[in-house]
């Protein structure tokens, strides 16, 4: 899936969550010291930044199918090797990296199994590949409250619960299927503060991801009904939103 939106819109929608998640993800994955690291589906660079601090600025590469994201990430990290491409056909040679990570990407791949195999292909033996996805099935994603309100208003909602990686065991199964050994899985939780309801709601109006696109497709009347239901479910004043992602890592044999 390509996100044909401005990089700033994506940052406002998910950056408050993806940035702290990237810190926890890299700490848990513990990429090998030395060698290059690949950010698969790099988006606007939340994970790229963390990998650069750990592995070295010139030792980081990224790939994304969205031209706007590639342009933004290349501008933010001019020393990184950021390329336009898909996870299912990574534009890199075999065994080039010591680690390949995918943050909040697997559930948007056209073919997650092919994407995982490609991550394995470009990673050297003994290297690590890893992925994380919000726990949509467990109702612990940042968007879960929004999807509750949307589902109460219209039929046929894509709440992302049926996507690969959105429930316990999915990612570990995916990595084993790709050929990884010593696969492990964990939960990673972040908490993000909001000044009030309007700050929480505004990113959903930007048309980003399944949540934003589905809201934009509604009539003005239905959009207002979704907003009103969200306001009923959340406090008006300052509040925190806790979110949990599933993460899995494996070793390339």
C-alpha positions in Angstrom: 0.0 0.0 0.0 1.3 3.4 -1.0 0.6 6.4 1.3 0.0 9.2 -1.2 -0.1 12.0 1.4 2.3 14.7 2.4 5.0 13.6 4.9 3.9 16.3 7.3 0.4 14.8 7.4 1.7 11.4 8.2 3.9 12.8 10.9 0.9 14.6 12.5 -1.2 11.4 12.3 1.3 8.8 13.5 4.6 10.4 14.4 3.7 11.0 18.0 3.4 7.2 18.4 5.9 5.9 15.8 8.9 7.9 17.2 8.8 6.5 20.8 7.9 3.1 19.4 11.0 3.1 17.2 13.2 3.7 20.3 11.7 0.7 22.1 11.8 -1.5 18.9 15.5 -1.0 18.2 16.4 -1.4 21.8 14.6 -4.8 21.9 15.8 -6.0 18.5 19.4 -5.1 19.4 20.8 -5.0 15.8 24.4 -6.5 15.6 27.2 -4.1 16.2 28.8 -3.2 12.9 27.4 -3.6 9.5 24.5 -1.8 7.8 20.9 -1.6 8.8 17.8 -1.3 6.5 14.6 0.4 7.4 11.9 -1.3 5.3 8.9 1.0 4.7 10.9 3.9 6.1 8.0 6.3 5.8 9.1 9.7 7.1 12.1 8.3 9.0 11.1 7.6 12.6 13.0 4.3 12.6 15.7 5.6 10.3 16.7 8.2 12.9 17.1 5.6 15.7 19.0 3.2 13.5 21.4 6.0 12.5 22.2 6.7 16.1 22.9 3.1 16.8 24.6 2.0 13.6 26.1 5.2 12.3 24.7 7.7 9.9 26.4 6.3 6.8 25.4 2.7 7.7 21.7 3.2 7.3 19.5 2.6 4.3 15.7 2.8 3.7 13.1 2.0 1.2 9.5 3.1 0.7 6.9 2.9 -2.1 5.6 6.5 -1.4 7.5 9.1 -3.4 6.6 11.9 -0.9 8.0 9.9 2.0 11.2 9.0 0.1 11.7 12.7 -0.7 11.1 13.8 2.8 13.3 11.2 4.4 16.1 11.8 1.9 16.0 15.5 2.8 16.0 14.8 6.5 18.8 12.2 6.3 21.0 13.2 3.3 23.7 10.8 4.4 21.4 7.8 4.3 20.7 5.6 1.3 17.0 6.1 0.8 15.4 4.4 -2.2 12.0 4.2 -3.8 10.7 0.6 -3.9 8.6 -2.0 -2.3 9.2 -4.6 0.4 8.3 -7.3 -2.0 11.2 -6.4 -4.3 13.8 -4.7 -2.3 16.3 -2.7 -4.5 19.4 -4.0 -2.7 21.8 -6.9 -3.2 21.8 -10.1 -1.3 23.4 -10.2 2.1 24.1 -6.5 2.2 22.8 -5.7 5.7 23.4 -7.0 9.2 19.8 -6.0 10.2 16.5 -5.3 8.4 13.7 -3.8 10.4 10.1 -2.9 9.5 8.1 -0.7 11.8 4.3 -0.5 11.3 4.7 -1.7 7.7 4.0 -5.5 7.5 0.2 -5.1 7.6 0.4 -2.7 4.6 2.5 -5.0 2.4 0.7 -6.4 -0.7 2.4 -9.7 0.1 3.7 -9.9 3.6 5.3 -13.3 3.1 7.2 -12.1 0.1 8.3 -9.0 2.0 9.7 -11.1 4.8 11.6 -13.3 2.4 13.1 -10.2 0.8 14.2 -8.9 4.2 15.9 -12.3 4.7 17.5 -12.2 1.3 19.2 -8.8 1.8 20.4 -9.7 5.3 23.7 -11.6 5.8 23.8 -15.0 7.7 23.7 -14.3 11.4 22.0 -11.0 10.9 18.6 -10.1 12.4 15.3 -9.2 10.8 12.4 -7.8 12.8 8.9 -6.3 12.5 6.3 -4.6 14.6 2.6 -3.9 14.1 0.0 -2.3 16.4 -2.2 -4.8 18.3 -5.4 -3.9 16.4 -7.0 -7.3 17.2 -6.5 -6.7 20.9 -7.9 -3.2 20.7 -4.6 -1.6 21.7 -3.7 0.5 18.6 -3.7 4.3 18.7 -6.6 4.2 16.3 -8.8 1.7 18.3 -11.1 4.3 19.8 -11.5 6.0 16.4 -12.4 2.6 14.8 -14.9 2.0 17.5 -16.7 5.2 16.6 -16.5 4.6 12.9 -17.9 1.1 13.2 -20.8 2.4 15.3 -21.6 4.9 12.5 -21.1 3.0 9.2 -20.9 -0.6 7.9 -18.0 -2.4 6.2 -15.2 -0.6 8.2 -11.6 -1.7 7.7 -10.4 -1.6 11.3 -7.1 -3.3 10.4 -7.8 -6.2 12.7 -7.6 -8.7 9.9 -4.3 -7.5 8.5 -1.1 -9.6 8.9 0.7 -8.8 12.2 -2.3 -7.3 13.9 -2.6 -10.1 16.5 -0.4 -12.2 18.8 1.7 -14.8 16.9 1.3 -13.3 13.4 4.7 -11.8 13.1 6.6 -14.7 14.6 4.8 -17.0 12.2 5.7 -14.7 9.3 9.4 -14.7 10.2 9.6 -18.5 10.7 7.9 -18.9 7.3 10.5 -16.7 5.7 13.2 -19.0 7.1 14.4 -17.3 10.3 15.6 -19.2 13.3 15.6 -18.3 17.0 12.4 -16.3 16.5 11.1 -14.4 19.5 8.1 -12.2 20.1 7.2 -9.4 22.6 4.9 -6.5 23.3 6.0 -2.9 23.1 3.9 -0.2 24.7 4.0 3.6 24.4 1.9 6.4 26.0 1.3 9.7 24.3 -0.2 12.7 26.0 -2.8 14.9 24.3 -3.8 18.5 25.3 -7.4 17.8 24.5 -9.9 16.2 22.1 -9.2 18.6 19.2 -5.5 17.7 19.2 -6.4 14.0 19.1 -9.1 14.4 16.4 -7.4 16.7 13.9 -4.9 14.1 12.5 -7.8 11.9 11.5 -9.1 14.6 9.2 -5.9 14.6 7.0 -6.8 11.5 5.0 -3.9 9.4 6.2 -4.0 5.6 6.4 -7.1 3.4 6.4 -8.6 5.5 9.3 -8.2 8.9 7.6 -9.2 7.7 4.1 -12.4 6.1 5.4 -13.3 9.2 7.3 -12.7 11.4 4.2 -15.0 9.1 2.2 -18.0 9.7 4.4 -20.7 12.4 4.0 -20.3 15.5 6.1 -23.1 14.3 8.3 -21.6 10.9 8.9 -18.2 12.5 9.6 -19.8 14.7 12.2 -21.5 11.6 13.8 -18.1 9.9 14.0 -16.6 13.0 15.6 -19.4 13.2 18.1 -19.0 9.5 19.1 -15.3 9.9 19.5 -15.9 12.9 21.8 -18.2 10.8 23.9 -15.5 8.1 24.2 -12.6 10.4 25.2 -12.1 13.1 27.8 -12.4 16.8 26.8 -9.3 17.9 28.7 -5.7 16.5 28.8 -5.5 12.8 28.5 -3.1 10.0 27.6 -3.4 7.4 24.9 -1.7 4.1 25.5 -0.8 1.9 22.6 0.8 -1.5 22.3 2.5 -3.2 19.3 3.5 -6.8 18.7 7.1 -7.2 17.7 9.1 -10.2 16.5 12.7 -10.8 15.6 14.6 -13.7 14.1 18.0 -14.6 12.9 19.1 -15.3 9.3 20.5 -18.9 9.2 
